[in-house]
Amino acid sequence: MDITVNNEPLQIPDSCSITKLLQDHVQQKPEGIAVAVNQSVIPKSEWENTFIASGDTIILIKATQGG
């Protein structure tokens, strides 16, 4: 299945949840991350039950400190 993560093409074997995508395919810890799927922000409480479909565009935004 072909998706896009932060403007980079990514192939994953089949549909998976946002949680599984972060753990298994992009090796990203969930702390300090916001996720948008097709330009809709998904609350962290819904990541486990939100499944990625072929053609989806995912944006991962990492919070950083600074001043």
Summary of the structure (lengths in Angstrom):
residues: 67
radius of gyration: 11.5
end to end distance: 40.0
largest distance: 41.0
contacts: 155
relative contact order: 0.30
helix: 21%
strand: 36%
